[in-house]
Protein backbone atom coordinates (compact mmCIF):
# COMPACT_ATOMS: atom_id res chain seq x y z
CA UNK A 1 0.00 0.00 0.00
CA UNK A 2 3.02 2.29 -0.22
CA UNK A 3 3.56 2.41 3.54
CA UNK A 4 6.99 1.45 4.89
CA UNK A 5 9.01 1.95 8.04
CA UNK A 6 12.28 3.85 8.04
CA UNK A 7 15.21 3.68 10.40
CA UNK A 8 16.40 6.94 11.92
CA UNK A 9 18.83 8.91 9.80
CA UNK A 10 19.29 9.88 6.15
CA UNK A 11 17.78 7.94 3.24
CA UNK A 12 18.31 8.37 -0.50
CA UNK A 13 15.14 8.40 -2.60
CA UNK A 14 14.82 7.76 -6.33
CA UNK A 15 11.42 8.29 -7.96
CA UNK A 16 10.69 7.21 -11.55
CA UNK A 17 7.68 8.83 -13.24
CA UNK A 18 6.39 7.35 -16.53
CA UNK A 19 3.91 8.77 -19.01
CA UNK A 20 1.70 6.75 -21.38
CA UNK A 21 4.53 6.52 -23.95
CA UNK A 22 6.96 5.10 -21.36
CA UNK A 23 8.99 8.31 -21.22
CA UNK A 24 10.56 8.56 -17.81
CA UNK A 25 11.43 11.40 -15.46
CA UNK A 26 13.84 10.55 -12.64
CA UNK A 27 13.73 12.51 -9.40
CA UNK A 28 16.46 12.03 -6.79
CA UNK A 29 16.19 13.23 -3.23
CA UNK A 30 17.20 12.74 0.37
CA UNK A 31 14.89 12.06 3.29
CA UNK A 32 15.85 12.50 6.92
CA UNK A 33 13.79 10.59 9.46
CA UNK A 34 13.86 11.07 13.22
CA UNK A 35 11.43 10.10 15.97
CA UNK A 36 9.74 12.90 17.93
CA UNK A 37 12.08 14.12 20.65
CA UNK A 38 11.39 15.05 24.28
CA UNK A 39 11.85 18.51 25.76
CA UNK A 40 12.12 20.06 29.21
CA UNK A 41 10.03 23.12 30.07
CA UNK A 42 11.39 25.45 32.77
CA UNK A 43 9.52 28.47 34.13
CA UNK A 44 12.11 31.28 34.30
CA UNK A 45 9.82 33.68 36.14
CA UNK A 46 7.63 36.66 35.34
CA UNK A 47 8.06 40.41 34.97
CA UNK A 48 5.37 43.01 34.44
CA UNK A 49 2.80 41.32 32.22
CA UNK A 50 4.91 38.53 30.72
CA UNK A 51 6.12 35.07 31.75
CA UNK A 52 9.28 33.43 30.37
CA UNK A 53 9.94 29.74 29.71
CA UNK A 54 13.07 27.87 28.64
CA UNK A 55 12.45 24.97 26.24
CA UNK A 56 15.38 22.53 25.97
CA UNK A 57 15.79 19.21 24.09
CA UNK A 58 16.42 16.33 26.50
CA UNK A 59 18.67 14.01 24.51
CA UNK A 60 19.71 15.57 21.18
CA UNK A 61 21.91 18.53 20.32
CA UNK A 62 19.87 19.85 17.41
CA UNK A 63 18.67 23.38 18.31
CA UNK A 64 14.99 24.22 18.73
CA UNK A 65 13.85 26.92 16.29
CA UNK A 66 10.15 27.43 17.08
CA UNK A 67 7.35 26.52 19.48
CA UNK A 68 3.55 26.29 19.47
CA UNK A 69 1.71 26.71 22.77
CA UNK A 70 -1.90 25.80 23.57
CA UNK A 71 -3.78 26.58 26.77
CA UNK A 72 -6.25 24.28 28.54
CA UNK A 73 -8.75 24.81 31.35
CA UNK A 74 -8.18 23.21 34.80
CA UNK A 75 -10.53 20.41 33.70
CA UNK A 76 -8.47 19.65 30.61
CA UNK A 77 -10.62 21.29 27.94
CA UNK A 78 -8.76 22.91 25.03
CA UNK A 79 -8.88 26.71 25.29
CA UNK A 80 -6.81 28.57 22.67
CA UNK A 81 -3.47 28.86 20.94
CA UNK A 82 -1.27 31.42 22.69
CA UNK A 83 0.78 33.87 20.63
CA UNK A 84 4.48 34.07 21.53
CA UNK A 85 5.51 37.66 22.34
CA UNK A 86 9.23 37.04 21.75
CA UNK A 87 11.74 34.21 21.46
CA UNK A 88 15.51 33.90 21.78
CA UNK A 89 17.83 31.00 21.03
CA UNK A 90 20.11 29.89 23.85
CA UNK A 91 22.52 27.13 22.76
CA UNK A 92 20.16 24.28 21.74
CA UNK A 93 17.22 25.71 23.68
CA UNK A 94 14.69 28.45 23.14
CA UNK A 95 13.51 31.13 25.59
CA UNK A 96 9.99 32.33 24.90
CA UNK A 97 7.82 34.96 26.57
CA UNK A 98 4.04 34.69 26.86
CA UNK A 99 1.35 37.13 28.03
CA UNK A 100 0.72 36.59 31.74
CA UNK A 101 -3.04 37.04 31.51
CA UNK A 102 -3.28 34.19 28.98
CA UNK A 103 -1.76 31.56 31.25
CA UNK A 104 -3.37 32.49 34.58
CA UNK A 105 -5.18 29.43 35.97
CA UNK A 106 -4.34 27.49 32.83
CA UNK A 107 -2.45 24.38 31.81
CA UNK A 108 -0.10 24.73 28.84
CA UNK A 109 0.98 22.34 26.11
CA UNK A 110 4.31 22.98 24.35
CA UNK A 111 5.17 21.48 20.95
CA UNK A 112 8.49 22.50 19.37
CA UNK A 113 10.28 22.05 16.06
CA UNK A 114 14.05 21.84 15.64
CA UNK A 115 16.32 23.05 12.84
CA UNK A 116 15.88 19.90 10.74
CA UNK A 117 12.09 20.01 11.00
CA UNK A 118 11.50 17.27 13.58
CA UNK A 119 8.56 17.88 15.91
CA UNK A 120 8.78 17.20 19.64
CA UNK A 121 6.49 15.17 21.86
CA UNK A 122 3.96 17.43 23.61
CA UNK A 123 5.16 18.60 27.03
CA UNK A 124 2.95 20.18 29.68
CA UNK A 125 3.13 22.78 32.41
CA UNK A 126 0.36 24.09 34.63
CA UNK A 127 -0.33 26.85 37.13
CA UNK A 128 0.11 25.19 40.53
CA UNK A 129 -3.12 26.79 41.76
CA UNK A 130 -5.30 24.71 39.42
CA UNK A 131 -3.93 21.24 40.17
CA UNK A 132 -6.50 18.79 41.50
CA UNK A 133 -6.15 16.59 44.59
CA UNK A 134 -4.88 13.30 43.16
CA UNK A 135 -6.12 11.41 46.23
CA UNK A 136 -9.79 12.26 45.70
CA UNK A 137 -10.49 13.27 42.10
CA UNK A 138 -12.30 10.93 39.69
CA UNK A 139 -10.26 9.07 37.07
CA UNK A 140 -11.78 7.61 33.89
CA UNK A 141 -10.48 4.71 31.82
CA UNK A 142 -11.22 4.22 28.13
CA UNK A 143 -10.03 1.42 25.84
CA UNK A 144 -10.11 1.59 22.04
CA UNK A 145 -9.07 -0.91 19.39
CA UNK A 146 -7.70 0.17 16.01
CA UNK A 147 -5.67 -1.52 13.28
CA UNK A 148 -2.51 -0.45 15.11
CA UNK A 149 -3.52 -2.21 18.34
CA UNK A 150 -5.23 -1.60 21.67
CA UNK A 151 -4.96 1.85 23.27
CA UNK A 152 -5.55 2.53 26.95
CA UNK A 153 -6.50 6.10 27.85
CA UNK A 154 -6.56 7.38 31.42
CA UNK A 155 -8.10 10.77 32.15
CA UNK A 156 -8.28 12.44 35.58
CA UNK A 157 -11.15 14.92 35.89
CA UNK A 158 -8.64 17.74 36.53
CA UNK A 159 -5.03 18.54 35.78
CA UNK A 160 -2.64 16.97 38.32
CA UNK A 161 0.96 17.72 39.30
CA UNK A 162 1.87 14.10 40.02
CA UNK A 163 3.21 11.48 37.62
CA UNK A 164 0.93 8.74 36.33
CA UNK A 165 1.85 5.17 35.39
CA UNK A 166 -0.01 2.14 34.06
CA UNK A 167 0.02 -1.54 35.04
CA UNK A 168 -1.76 -4.65 33.80
CA UNK A 169 -2.66 -7.08 36.58
CA UNK A 170 -3.58 -10.75 36.59
CA UNK A 171 -3.51 -13.51 39.15
CA UNK A 172 0.18 -14.16 38.50
CA UNK A 173 1.10 -11.05 36.50
CA UNK A 174 2.01 -7.46 37.26
CA UNK A 175 3.17 -5.72 34.08
CA UNK A 176 4.09 -2.04 33.79
CA UNK A 177 3.30 -0.36 30.46
CA UNK A 178 4.58 3.04 29.28
CA UNK A 179 2.01 5.80 29.01
CA UNK A 180 2.37 9.26 27.47
CA UNK A 181 0.75 12.52 28.50
CA UNK A 182 -0.84 13.77 25.27
CA UNK A 183 -2.86 16.59 26.90
CA UNK A 184 -2.69 18.13 30.37
CA UNK A 185 -5.28 15.66 31.71
CA UNK A 186 -5.11 12.85 29.11
CA UNK A 187 -2.65 9.95 29.21
CA UNK A 188 -2.43 7.42 26.37
CA UNK A 189 -0.54 4.14 26.08
CA UNK A 190 1.35 2.97 23.03
CA UNK A 191 -0.62 0.43 20.93
CA UNK A 192 -0.68 -2.96 22.65
CA UNK A 193 -1.25 -6.39 21.13
CA UNK A 194 -4.48 -8.14 22.20
CA UNK A 195 -2.36 -11.11 23.31
CA UNK A 196 -0.73 -8.90 25.96
CA UNK A 197 -4.03 -9.01 27.86
CA UNK A 198 -3.98 -12.79 28.26
CA UNK A 199 -4.98 -13.64 31.87
CA UNK A 200 -5.33 -9.93 32.72
CA UNK A 201 -8.32 -9.07 34.93
CA UNK A 202 -7.43 -5.55 36.10
CA UNK A 203 -5.90 -2.35 34.78
CA UNK A 204 -4.24 -0.21 37.42
CA UNK A 205 -3.49 3.52 37.24
CA UNK A 206 -0.88 4.68 39.76
CA UNK A 207 -0.67 8.39 40.57
CA UNK A 208 2.61 9.20 42.30
CA UNK A 209 3.38 11.74 44.99
CA UNK A 210 4.29 11.75 48.66
CA UNK A 211 1.23 9.53 49.04
CA UNK A 212 0.73 7.14 46.13
CA UNK A 213 -2.78 6.37 44.91
CA UNK A 214 -3.63 3.14 43.10
CA UNK A 215 -6.87 2.98 41.09
CA UNK A 216 -8.07 -0.43 39.87
CA UNK A 217 -10.35 -0.91 36.86
CA UNK A 218 -11.89 -4.25 36.00
CA UNK A 219 -10.91 -5.61 32.60
CA UNK A 220 -14.16 -7.10 31.22
CA UNK A 221 -12.89 -7.70 27.68
CA UNK A 222 -12.28 -11.01 25.92
CA UNK A 223 -9.49 -12.00 23.55
CA UNK A 224 -10.88 -13.42 20.30
CA UNK A 225 -8.39 -15.68 18.55
CA UNK A 226 -8.84 -16.33 14.81
CA UNK A 227 -8.80 -20.12 15.18
CA UNK A 228 -11.42 -20.34 17.92
CA UNK A 229 -15.09 -19.64 18.62
CA UNK A 230 -15.62 -17.26 21.54
CA UNK A 231 -18.73 -16.17 23.46
CA UNK A 232 -18.83 -12.63 24.89
CA UNK A 233 -21.50 -11.54 27.37
CA UNK A 234 -22.43 -8.00 28.41
CA UNK A 235 -21.92 -6.99 32.02
CA UNK A 236 -25.66 -7.18 32.78
CA UNK A 237 -25.97 -10.59 31.09
CA UNK A 238 -28.71 -9.45 28.70
CA UNK A 239 -26.72 -9.40 25.46
CA UNK A 240 -24.22 -11.93 24.11
CA UNK A 241 -22.40 -12.71 20.88
CA UNK A 242 -20.70 -15.85 19.64
CA UNK A 243 -17.95 -15.63 17.05
CA UNK A 244 -17.01 -18.35 14.59
CA UNK A 245 -13.59 -19.64 13.65
CA UNK A 246 -11.81 -17.13 11.42
CA UNK A 247 -14.38 -14.41 12.04
CA UNK A 248 -11.35 -12.10 12.37
CA UNK A 249 -8.04 -12.34 10.54
CA UNK A 250 -6.03 -11.62 13.69
CA UNK A 251 -6.38 -11.68 17.45
CA UNK A 252 -8.84 -9.04 18.63
CA UNK A 253 -10.24 -7.72 21.90
CA UNK A 254 -14.03 -8.00 22.00
CA UNK A 255 -16.56 -6.49 24.38
CA UNK A 256 -20.16 -5.29 24.64
CA UNK A 257 -21.07 -1.94 26.13
CA UNK A 258 -24.46 -0.30 26.79
CA UNK A 259 -25.23 2.87 24.83
CA UNK A 260 -26.88 5.75 26.68
CA UNK A 261 -27.30 8.06 23.67
CA UNK A 262 -28.58 6.32 20.57
CA UNK A 263 -30.03 7.37 17.19
CA UNK A 264 -33.74 8.11 17.00
CA UNK A 265 -36.04 5.18 16.24
CA UNK A 266 -38.69 6.11 13.66
CA UNK A 267 -41.78 3.93 13.47
CA UNK A 268 -41.07 1.73 16.48
CA UNK A 269 -40.52 1.55 20.23
CA UNK A 270 -37.31 0.56 22.01
CA UNK A 271 -37.93 -2.37 24.38
CA UNK A 272 -34.41 -2.98 25.77
CA UNK A 273 -31.13 -1.19 26.22
CA UNK A 274 -29.04 -0.47 23.14
CA UNK A 275 -25.73 -2.35 23.08
CA UNK A 276 -22.67 -1.50 21.01
CA UNK A 277 -20.58 -4.47 19.89
CA UNK A 278 -16.87 -3.68 20.03
CA UNK A 279 -14.48 -3.06 18.41
CA UNK A 280 -17.00 -1.60 15.95
CA UNK A 281 -14.37 -0.55 13.37
CA UNK A 282 -12.97 -4.08 12.95
CA UNK A 283 -14.13 -5.84 9.75
CA UNK A 284 -15.35 -9.44 9.99
CA UNK A 285 -14.84 -12.27 7.51
CA UNK A 286 -17.82 -14.24 8.81
CA UNK A 287 -21.13 -13.33 10.49
CA UNK A 288 -21.52 -13.72 14.24
CA UNK A 289 -24.50 -14.95 16.24
CA UNK A 290 -26.20 -12.59 18.68
CA UNK A 291 -28.65 -13.27 21.51
CA UNK A 292 -30.66 -10.89 23.67
CA UNK A 293 -32.73 -11.71 26.72
CA UNK A 294 -36.02 -9.96 27.47
CA UNK A 295 -38.20 -9.70 30.57
CA UNK A 296 -41.58 -11.29 31.23
CA UNK A 297 -43.44 -8.03 30.62
CA UNK A 298 -42.42 -8.23 26.95
CA UNK A 299 -43.90 -11.71 26.40
CA UNK A 300 -46.82 -10.44 24.32
CA UNK A 301 -45.05 -7.61 22.48
CA UNK A 302 -44.14 -7.73 18.78
CA UNK A 303 -40.37 -7.75 19.23
CA UNK A 304 -37.43 -8.28 16.90
CA UNK A 305 -33.71 -7.58 16.79
CA UNK A 306 -32.40 -4.54 14.93
CA UNK A 307 -28.95 -3.13 14.21
CA UNK A 308 -28.02 0.45 13.42
CA UNK A 309 -26.58 1.24 10.00
CA UNK A 310 -25.20 4.77 9.43
CA UNK A 311 -26.74 4.98 5.96
CA UNK A 312 -29.96 3.02 6.39
CA UNK A 313 -30.72 3.73 10.07
CA UNK A 314 -32.22 1.04 12.29
CA UNK A 315 -32.33 -2.17 10.25
CA UNK A 316 -34.29 -5.38 10.78
CA UNK A 317 -32.47 -8.60 11.74
CA UNK A 318 -34.16 -11.91 10.95
CA UNK A 319 -35.05 -13.00 14.45
CA UNK A 320 -35.71 -16.38 16.05
CA UNK A 321 -37.56 -16.34 19.36
CA UNK A 322 -37.10 -19.01 22.04
CA UNK A 323 -40.11 -18.23 24.21
CA UNK A 324 -39.39 -20.64 27.05
CA UNK A 325 -35.99 -18.98 27.61
CA UNK A 326 -37.15 -15.46 26.67
CA UNK A 327 -34.29 -15.10 24.19
CA UNK A 328 -34.14 -13.57 20.71
CA UNK A 329 -31.50 -14.92 18.32
CA UNK A 330 -30.07 -13.38 15.16
CA UNK A 331 -26.99 -12.99 12.98
CA UNK A 332 -25.05 -9.89 11.91
CA UNK A 333 -22.17 -9.19 9.54
CA UNK A 334 -20.76 -6.09 11.26
CA UNK A 335 -20.08 -5.02 14.83
CA UNK A 336 -22.96 -2.58 15.13
CA UNK A 337 -25.26 -1.20 17.81
CA UNK A 338 -28.12 -3.66 18.42
CA UNK A 339 -31.42 -3.53 20.30
CA UNK A 340 -34.85 -5.12 20.63
CA UNK A 341 -37.51 -2.90 19.05
CA UNK A 342 -41.27 -3.23 18.66
CA UNK A 343 -42.67 -2.32 15.24
CA UNK A 344 -46.47 -2.15 15.09
CA UNK A 345 -46.71 0.32 12.22
CA UNK A 346 -47.98 -1.16 8.93
CA UNK A 347 -46.44 -0.20 5.58
CA UNK A 348 -47.82 2.75 3.62
CA UNK A 349 -48.83 3.17 0.00
CA UNK A 350 -47.19 6.36 -1.30
CA UNK A 351 -48.82 6.48 -4.73
CA UNK A 352 -50.07 4.21 -7.49
CA UNK A 353 -50.68 4.13 -11.21
CA UNK A 354 -53.49 3.65 -11.97
CA UNK A 355 -54.81 5.76 -9.11
CA UNK A 356 -57.94 5.04 -7.13
CA UNK A 357 -61.07 6.25 -8.99
CA UNK A 358 -58.94 7.17 -12.00
CA UNK A 359 -60.03 6.97 -15.64
CA UNK A 360 -57.61 5.88 -18.39
CA UNK A 361 -57.62 5.29 -22.11
CA UNK A 362 -57.19 1.60 -22.86
CA UNK A 363 -54.24 2.08 -25.23
CA UNK A 364 -52.39 4.42 -22.84
CA UNK A 365 -52.54 2.17 -19.77
CA UNK A 366 -49.81 -0.41 -20.27
CA UNK A 367 -48.18 -0.70 -16.81
CA UNK A 368 -49.17 -0.80 -13.14
CA UNK A 369 -46.91 0.78 -10.48
CA UNK A 370 -47.43 0.86 -6.73
CA UNK A 371 -44.93 2.77 -4.55
CA UNK A 372 -44.84 1.57 -0.95
CA UNK A 373 -42.74 2.37 2.09
CA UNK A 374 -42.01 1.06 5.58
CA UNK A 375 -40.13 3.29 8.03
CA UNK A 376 -38.49 0.64 10.19
CA UNK A 377 -38.59 -3.06 9.37
CA UNK A 378 -38.60 -2.90 5.58
CA UNK A 379 -39.58 -5.66 3.19
CA UNK A 380 -38.15 -9.07 2.48
CA UNK A 381 -38.08 -9.17 -1.36
CA UNK A 382 -39.69 -12.61 -1.47
CA UNK A 383 -43.09 -13.65 -2.88
CA UNK A 384 -44.40 -14.18 0.66
CA UNK A 385 -44.19 -10.44 1.37
CA UNK A 386 -46.60 -9.33 -1.36
CA UNK A 387 -49.81 -10.30 -3.07
CA UNK A 388 -51.15 -8.45 -6.13
CA UNK A 389 -54.42 -9.26 -7.89
CA UNK A 390 -56.11 -7.78 -10.94
CA UNK A 391 -59.85 -8.34 -10.91
CA UNK A 392 -59.35 -11.00 -8.20
CA UNK A 393 -56.76 -12.94 -10.22
CA UNK A 394 -53.11 -13.19 -9.11
CA UNK A 395 -50.62 -11.44 -11.38
CA UNK A 396 -46.86 -11.92 -11.58
CA UNK A 397 -45.49 -8.57 -10.43
CA UNK A 398 -41.90 -7.33 -10.13
CA UNK A 399 -40.52 -5.73 -6.95
CA UNK A 400 -37.60 -3.28 -6.83
CA UNK A 401 -36.24 -3.32 -3.22
CA UNK A 402 -34.27 -0.06 -3.45
CA UNK A 403 -37.10 1.94 -4.98
CA UNK A 404 -39.78 -0.01 -3.08
CA UNK A 405 -41.92 -0.27 -6.20
CA UNK A 406 -44.29 -3.07 -7.24
CA UNK A 407 -44.82 -3.10 -11.01
CA UNK A 408 -46.60 -5.13 -13.69
CA UNK A 409 -46.51 -4.78 -17.49
CA UNK A 410 -49.76 -5.51 -19.29
CA UNK A 411 -49.53 -7.98 -22.18
CA UNK A 412 -52.54 -6.41 -23.89
CA UNK A 413 -54.91 -3.47 -23.28
CA UNK A 414 -57.58 -3.90 -20.63
CA UNK A 415 -61.19 -4.12 -21.69
CA UNK A 416 -63.38 -1.04 -21.45
CA UNK A 417 -65.10 -0.82 -18.08
CA UNK A 418 -64.37 -0.92 -14.37
CA UNK A 419 -61.38 -2.80 -12.94
CA UNK A 420 -59.86 -3.45 -9.52
CA UNK A 421 -56.32 -3.99 -8.24
CA UNK A 422 -56.04 -5.61 -4.83
CA UNK A 423 -52.65 -5.75 -3.17
CA UNK A 424 -51.23 -6.74 0.18
CA UNK A 425 -47.76 -5.88 1.53
CA UNK A 426 -46.29 -7.32 4.75
CA UNK A 427 -43.14 -5.93 6.36
CA UNK A 428 -40.51 -8.09 8.07
CA UNK A 429 -42.10 -7.49 11.49
CA UNK A 430 -45.41 -8.96 10.27
CA UNK A 431 -47.38 -5.71 9.87
CA UNK A 432 -49.69 -5.79 6.84
CA UNK A 433 -51.08 -3.17 4.46
CA UNK A 434 -54.11 -4.05 2.29
CA UNK A 435 -55.45 -1.74 -0.41
CA UNK A 436 -58.05 -1.80 -3.18
CA UNK A 437 -57.58 0.44 -6.21
CA UNK A 438 -60.72 0.98 -8.29
CA UNK A 439 -60.28 2.48 -11.77
CA UNK A 440 -62.07 2.70 -15.10
CA UNK A 441 -60.85 2.10 -18.65
CA UNK A 442 -62.50 3.77 -21.66
Residue pairs with C-beta under 8 A, 6 or more apart in sequence:
6 31
6 33
7 33
8 33
8 34
8 35
9 32
9 33
9 34
10 30
10 31
10 32
11 30
11 31
11 32
11 33
12 28
12 29
12 30
12 31
13 27
13 28
13 29
13 30
13 31
14 26
14 27
14 28
14 29
15 26
15 27
15 28
15 29
16 24
16 25
16 26
16 27
17 24
17 25
17 26
17 27
18 24
32 116
32 117
34 116
34 118
35 118
36 118
36 119
36 120
36 121
37 57
37 58
37 59
37 60
37 62
37 114
37 118
37 120
37 121
38 57
38 58
38 59
38 120
38 121
38 123
39 55
39 56
39 57
39 58
39 64
39 110
39 112
39 120
39 121
39 123
40 54
40 55
40 56
40 58
40 123
41 53
41 54
41 55
41 110
41 123
41 124
41 125
42 53
42 54
42 56
43 51
43 52
43 53
43 125
44 52
44 53
44 54
44 95
45 51
45 52
46 52
46 100
48 100
49 99
49 100
49 101
50 85
50 97
50 98
50 99
50 100
51 97
51 98
51 99
51 100
51 103
52 95
52 96
52 97
52 98
53 95
53 96
53 97
53 98
53 110
53 125
54 90
54 93
54 94
54 95
55 64
55 67
55 93
55 94
55 95
55 96
55 110
55 112
56 64
56 92
56 93
56 94
57 64
57 92
57 93
57 114
57 120
60 92
60 114
61 92
62 92
62 114
62 115
62 116
62 118
63 89
63 91
63 92
63 93
63 94
63 114
63 115
64 89
64 92
64 93
64 94
64 112
64 113
64 114
64 115
64 120
65 89
65 94
65 113
65 114
65 115
66 87
66 94
66 112
66 113
67 84
67 87
67 94
67 96
67 110
67 111
67 112
67 113
68 81
68 110
68 111
68 112
69 81
69 82
69 84
69 96
69 98
69 108
69 109
69 110
69 111
70 78
70 79
70 80
70 81
70 82
70 108
70 109
70 111
71 79
71 80
71 81
71 82
71 102
71 103
71 106
71 107
71 108
71 109
72 78
72 79
72 106
72 107
72 108
72 109
72 159
72 183
72 184
72 185
73 79
73 106
73 107
74 105
74 106
74 107
74 130
74 132
74 158
74 159
75 157
75 158
75 159
75 185
76 107
76 155
76 156
76 157
76 158
76 159
76 183
76 184
76 185
76 186
78 183
79 106
80 102
82 98
82 99
82 102
82 103
82 108
83 99
84 96
84 97
84 98
85 96
85 97
85 98
85 99
86 96
86 97
87 94
87 95
87 96
87 97
88 94
88 95
89 95
94 112
103 127
104 127
105 127
105 129
105 130
106 126
106 127
106 130
107 124
107 125
107 126
107 127
107 130
107 159
107 184
107 185
108 124
108 125
108 126
108 184
109 122
109 123
109 124
109 183
109 184
110 120
110 122
110 123
110 124
110 125
111 119
111 120
111 122
111 123
112 119
112 120
113 119
113 120
114 120
121 180
122 181
122 182
122 183
124 181
124 183
124 184
126 159
126 161
126 184
128 161
130 158
130 159
131 158
131 159
131 160
131 161
132 156
132 157
132 158
132 159
132 160
134 156
134 160
134 161
134 162
134 207
134 209
134 213
135 211
135 213
137 156
137 157
137 158
137 160
138 156
138 157
139 154
139 155
139 156
139 157
139 205
139 207
139 215
140 154
140 155
140 156
140 157
141 152
141 153
141 154
141 155
141 203
141 205
141 217
142 152
142 153
142 155
143 150
143 151
143 152
143 153
143 221
143 253
144 150
144 151
144 153
144 279
145 151
145 194
145 252
145 253
145 278
145 279
145 281
145 282
146 191
146 279
146 281
148 191
149 190
149 191
149 192
149 193
149 194
150 191
150 192
150 193
150 194
150 196
150 197
150 253
151 188
151 189
151 191
151 192
152 166
152 177
152 179
152 188
152 189
152 192
152 203
153 186
153 187
153 188
153 189
154 164
154 166
154 179
154 186
154 187
154 188
154 205
155 185
155 186
155 187
156 164
156 185
156 207
157 185
158 185
159 184
159 185
160 185
160 207
161 209
162 207
162 208
162 209
163 207
163 208
164 179
164 181
164 187
164 205
164 206
164 207
164 208
165 176
165 179
165 205
165 206
165 208
166 176
166 177
166 178
166 179
166 187
166 189
166 203
166 204
166 205
166 206
167 174
167 175
167 176
167 177
167 203
167 204
167 206
168 174
168 175
168 177
168 196
168 197
168 200
168 202
168 203
168 204
168 219
169 175
169 200
169 201
169 202
169 203
169 204
169 216
170 199
170 200
170 201
170 202
171 199
171 201
172 199
173 199
173 200
175 196
177 189
177 190
177 192
178 189
178 190
179 187
179 188
179 189
180 187
180 188
180 189
180 190
181 187
182 188
193 251
194 223
194 224
194 251
194 252
194 253
195 223
195 251
197 219
197 221
197 223
197 253
198 223
200 219
201 218
201 219
202 216
202 217
202 218
202 219
203 216
203 217
203 219
204 214
204 215
204 216
204 217
205 214
205 215
205 217
206 212
206 213
206 214
206 215
207 213
207 215
220 235
220 255
221 253
221 254
221 255
222 230
222 232
222 253
222 254
222 255
223 230
223 251
223 252
223 253
223 254
224 230
224 232
224 243
224 247
224 248
224 251
224 252
224 253
224 254
225 251
226 245
226 246
226 247
226 248
226 249
226 250
226 251
227 245
227 246
228 245
229 242
229 243
229 244
229 245
230 242
230 243
230 254
231 240
231 241
231 242
231 243
232 240
232 241
232 242
232 243
232 254
232 255
232 256
233 239
233 240
233 256
234 240
234 256
234 257
234 258
234 275
235 256
235 258
236 258
236 273
237 293
238 272
238 273
238 275
238 292
238 293
239 256
239 273
239 275
239 290
239 291
239 292
239 293
239 338
240 256
240 290
240 291
240 292
241 254
241 256
241 277
241 288
241 289
241 290
241 291
242 288
242 289
242 290
242 291
243 254
243 288
244 286
244 287
244 288
244 289
246 285
246 286
247 284
247 285
247 286
247 288
248 282
248 284
248 285
249 285
252 279
252 282
253 278
253 279
254 277
254 278
254 279
255 278
256 275
256 276
256 277
256 278
257 275
257 276
257 278
258 273
258 274
258 275
258 276
259 273
259 274
259 275
259 276
259 337
262 270
262 274
262 308
262 337
262 339
263 308
263 313
263 314
263 337
265 314
265 341
265 376
266 313
266 314
266 375
266 376
267 343
267 345
267 374
267 375
267 376
267 377
268 306
268 314
268 341
268 342
268 343
268 344
268 345
268 375
268 376
268 377
269 341
269 342
269 344
270 339
270 340
270 341
271 294
271 298
271 301
271 303
271 339
271 340
271 341
271 342
272 292
272 294
272 339
272 340
273 339
274 308
274 337
274 338
274 339
275 292
275 337
275 338
275 339
276 336
276 337
277 290
277 332
277 335
277 336
277 337
277 338
278 335
279 335
280 334
280 335
280 336
280 337
281 335
282 335
283 334
284 333
284 334
284 335
287 331
287 332
287 333
288 331
288 332
289 329
289 330
289 331
290 305
290 317
290 329
290 330
290 331
290 332
290 338
291 327
291 328
291 329
291 330
292 305
292 327
292 328
292 338
292 339
292 340
293 325
293 326
293 327
294 303
294 326
294 327
294 328
294 340
295 326
296 326
298 326
298 340
299 323
299 326
301 342
302 342
302 343
302 344
302 429
302 430
303 319
303 321
303 328
303 340
303 341
303 342
304 316
304 317
304 319
304 328
304 340
304 341
304 343
304 377
304 428
304 429
305 316
305 317
305 319
305 328
305 329
305 330
305 338
305 339
305 340
306 314
306 315
306 316
306 317
306 338
306 339
306 340
306 341
306 376
307 314
307 315
307 317
307 332
307 334
307 336
307 337
307 338
308 314
308 315
308 336
308 337
308 338
308 339
309 315
309 336
314 339
314 341
314 376
315 378
316 376
316 377
316 378
316 428
316 429
317 330
317 331
317 332
317 338
318 330
318 331
318 428
319 328
319 329
319 330
320 328
320 329
320 330
321 327
321 328
321 329
322 328
322 329
328 340
332 338
341 376
343 376
343 377
343 427
343 429
343 431
344 429
344 431
345 374
345 375
345 376
345 431
346 427
346 431
346 432
346 433
347 372
347 373
347 374
347 379
347 425
347 426
347 427
347 431
347 432
347 433
348 372
348 373
348 374
348 433
349 370
349 371
349 372
349 425
349 433
349 435
350 371
350 372
350 373
351 370
351 371
352 368
352 369
352 370
352 371
352 421
352 435
352 437
353 367
353 368
353 369
353 370
354 360
354 365
354 368
354 421
354 437
354 439
355 437
355 439
356 436
356 437
356 438
356 439
357 438
357 439
358 439
358 440
359 439
359 440
359 441
359 442
360 439
360 440
360 441
360 442
361 441
361 442
362 413
362 414
362 415
362 416
362 441
362 442
363 413
365 410
365 413
365 414
365 441
366 409
366 410
366 413
367 407
367 408
367 409
367 410
368 388
368 390
368 397
368 406
368 407
368 408
368 410
368 421
369 405
369 406
369 407
370 388
370 405
370 406
370 407
370 421
370 423
370 437
371 403
371 404
371 405
372 379
372 404
372 405
372 406
372 425
372 433
373 404
374 404
374 427
374 431
376 427
376 429
377 427
377 428
377 429
377 431
378 427
378 428
379 385
379 386
379 399
379 401
379 404
379 425
379 426
379 427
379 428
380 428
381 399
381 401
384 426
385 399
385 425
385 426
385 427
385 428
386 397
386 399
386 406
386 423
386 424
386 425
386 426
387 394
387 422
387 423
387 424
388 394
388 395
388 397
388 406
388 408
388 421
388 422
388 423
388 424
389 395
389 421
389 422
389 423
390 408
390 419
390 420
390 421
391 419
391 420
392 420
392 422
395 408
396 408
397 406
397 407
397 408
398 406
398 407
398 408
399 405
399 406
399 407
400 407
406 423
406 425
413 441
414 441
415 441
416 441
416 442
417 440
417 441
418 438
418 439
418 440
418 441
419 438
419 439
419 440
419 441
420 436
420 437
420 438
420 439
421 436
421 437
421 439
422 434
422 435
422 436
422 437
423 434
423 435
423 437
424 432
424 433
424 434
424 435
425 432
425 433
426 432
426 433
